Amino acid sequence: MYPINDRQYLKICAEIAKIMSISLSSAKKKVEIQIAKEGSKTIQEKIQVAQNLLEICEENEGEKLSSSRILDKLMETMNDEDNFLTED
């Protein structure tokens, strides 16, 4: 599949990448796989597929923590253990 260079399409893919905490190329690949499954031909159909995936990602964002949020949660300290350090 040849790369799609439509500005609106790339913007939607960038939003998907942001929500999923993945690279833009990975997000574009996910969208291209879905486009191939649905057999979309025109650029408008491809943009619609990308928009549908973005909506799914936005719905799932509230239910599931992204990798960056999980890391932030893991890096927090407990109130009474701020200065605690273990040695190997």
Protein Blocks (a to p, Z undefined) as FASTA:
>chain_A
ZZdfbfklmmmmmmmmmmnopafklmmmmmmmmmmmnopablmlmmmmmmmmmmmmmmmm
mmpccfklmmmmmmpccfklmmgccdZZ
